[in-house]
Amino acid sequence: MKVPFKPGTMIYPLPAVMVSCGNSPNNYNIITIAWTGTICSDPPMCYISVRPERHSHGLIEQSGEFVINLTTADLAKQTDWCGVNSGRNCNKFKLMGLHPEKAQVVSAPLIKESPLNIECRVVEIKRLGSHDMYIANVVAVNAEDTLIDHSTGQFQLNHAQPLAYSHGKYYTLGEKLGGFGFSVRKKK
């Protein structure tokens, strides 16, 4: 039996990512985001949604760039900490033992410890209410070489235990159930 439930954001789990922003070492910052995702494959595009009162909001507005850094079980503490503390008065990179690295294209830094960094350039901003959505082109991707299966060219984030967010809690992925198209594949 189903019962009525209040309207809300019930699409879970989501990736828990650390978004790095700022255009010089003196204003680099990290914000944890769960409102993120892919919106187009060709051209590659994604989005993040940020509350206007957050410190990173102004940095992204100013530069029009950010980096989505995927997170792992090993980065769970840093991911959570960067989401509950403001970068207005502290250096999150230093306090969390994270290291900014130069990006290929954008001025925002990569987070060295992240296995995958997605460099983004804002193309549109949607003012939605509690959050502003930054729609962005993916202009570069940086992948940890040890997670690439060089025989297939596939990036294997699952080997790094990616972090997911669901209803205020963090999880890693569970057991693999199948691959895309497994339900229609002919048995060998």
Secondary structure by P-SEA (a helix, b strand, c coil): cbbbbccccccccccbbbbbbbccccccbbbbbcccccccccccccbbbbbccccaaaaaaaccbbbbbbbcccaaaaaaaaaacccccccccccccbbbbbcccccccccccccbbbbbbbccccccccbbbbbbccccccccccccccccccccccccbbbbbccccccccccccccccccccccc
